[in-house]
């Protein structure tokens, strides 16, 4: 095994598709279907500095060349993006696969699957665990409220009978989770995040 991974907190557990739900609201699709598309529209992303936000910046740059204005609306993540799309507050957004409910089919349209993101689970090196179920009773960071990470993490933890009733499942930003993991205030943290994210690099290389 790679020496970096041997001394790291943990490893990749699962990969899931992230859709650029360039999920659009149905109302927005109707607007785009007209003779002239809007010259200004909005995109919901994750936190500034994250992969979704970086992609949005690139889209804004490319669209500006064609005379379009993209207004970027950062937020906690996919769950909040779906809420914004439902309410018509934004035109398009990046949405983690599996975040939208079946009932959203009448309101939202997925334009493309963009890339895969891993679910990372890191834990303190002194904690010997081989399954999610062994996190029961521990202090676990499971994404901030409104994020796709939290929606997925709660589902996976519940499947292993790890719930807020028997475990301290904390809603933290990625930065807060990393800091608390490093100083021992939590036992484990789950992240749905790009392998190239600085947090992943730091935790793998400097546990």
N, C-alpha and C positions, 0 to 999 in steps of 0.2 A: 504493500500500500504506500502511496505517496507520503513522504515525510510530513509535508504540510498538512495533509488530511489526518495523519495519525495524531498530531498534537492539537488539532482543531476541536471545537466544541462538538460539532456533529457533521451531518452530510445531507445530500439531497434525498428527499423521500419520494416525491411525486412531481410530475410535470403536467401542466394543464394548459389548454389553449387560451390565449387572451384575444378576444375579438376587438377589432376596432369596429365594435359597435360604434364604429362608424356605422354603431347603432345610432340610427336617426329616428326622431319622432315621425310618426305618420304625417302629421301636419307639415313637417319640414319637407318630406318627400313630395307632397303635393305642390309645395312652393317651388322646389327644384324642377318639378315636371312641367312647369309653365314655360312660356316662350323665353323668358329671361330669368336666370337664377339670381338670387339676392347677391349683392356685392359685398355685404357684410354679414357674417354669421359667427356663432359662438361655439366653442368646444370645451367640454368639461374634461379635466384631467385629474391626475393624482397630485400629490404635494410637489411643490417646486423642488427641482433637483432630481426627481424621480424619473423613471424611464418614460412614463406616459407624458409627463410634462416636456421632456426633451424631444419626444416625437412631435408633440404639438408645436414646439418652436420651429422645428424643421418644416412642418406643414405650413406654418404661417409664412416662413421665408419663401417657400415655393409658390404659394398662392399669391403672395404680394407681387410676384413677377407677372402674374396674369391679371393684375388689377383688382384682386379680391382682398378684403380685410378680414382676418381671423382674430376674434377676441377670445383669449384663453382664460378660462375660469378654473383655477386650481381648487382642489378639494381633498377630502380624506381618501377617496377612492371609488371603486366601482359601484358600491351600493348607493352612495350619494349621487353618483352620475346617473344611475337609472332613475332615481327619484327626480332629479332635475329634468331629465328627458320626459318623464311622465307629465310633469307640471308645465312643460313647454318653456322652461327657463333657459335652456341651451338647445342648440340645433343638433349637434353631434357629440359623441364622446367615446372614449376608450372604456370598454367594459370587459372585465374578466369573465371567461367562459363559465357558465353555470350560475352567474349572479342574478340574471333576470329570471322572473317566474314565467310559467307557461301563460299566465293571464296577461303578460305583457305583449303577447304576439300581435294583438290588435292595435297596440299603440306604438310599438317599436319595430324597426327593420334593421337587421344586421347586414352591413354592406360587404364585410370581408373579415376573414381570419388573418391576423397580422403576424403573430409570433407566439412562441411558447415561453412560458415562465415557470421556473421550478418553485415548488413549495420547499423552503428550507426550514429545518428544525435544528436549532442549536441548543445545547444544554451545557451546564457547568461540567468541566472535565472530571470533577470528583464525583459526579452523579452517574451511577452505573445504570443505564436504562437501555432496553432493547426493543421496547414497544411503547406506543402512546399510552396504553393503559397504565404503565408504570409511572406516569406523571400525576396520577390521582393523588390528591392531597398536597401537591406541590404548588409553587407560585409560578404561574405560566403566563407569559405575554402572548396574546392572541390577536394582534392587530388593533387599530383604533376603530372606534365606532364609525360606521359609514364606509368602511373599507371592504374590498373583496377578500382580503386576507382574513378578516374577522369572520365573515360569513362562511368561508370554507373551513377555517380552523375550528369553529364551533361545531360544524357538522362532523368533522373527522374525530374530534375529541369525544363528542357524544356517542359516536359509533363504538368508541373504546370505553364507554361508561365513565368518561371524565367530564364532569359538568360543573357549572358554577355553584351547585349545591354541595359538592364534595371537594372542590378544588378552587384555589384563588386564581380565577381566570381574569387577567387584567387587560383592560383596553388601553393600549399605549401606542404612541407613534413609534416608527422604526428607530428613530434616534434615541428615544427614551428607553425602549426595550434593550438596545445595545448597551447603553450606559448602565442600566440596572443589572444586566447580565454580567458585565465586566466587574462590577463592584460587589456582586454576590447578593443583591437585593431580590433577585428572582432566580429560579432554577432552570427555566427553559424559555425559549422564545420561538414563535413561528413567523415566518416572513414569506409572502409571495412577492418575489422580487427578482430582477434580472441578475444573472450570474456575474455581470460586469458592474453591478452596483458597488460603490465604495464600502458599504457596510459588510457585504459578503467578503470582499477582499480582506478587510481588516480582521474579521472574525476568523477567517481561515488561516491567515498568515501571522496574526499576533494575538492568539487567545490569551 
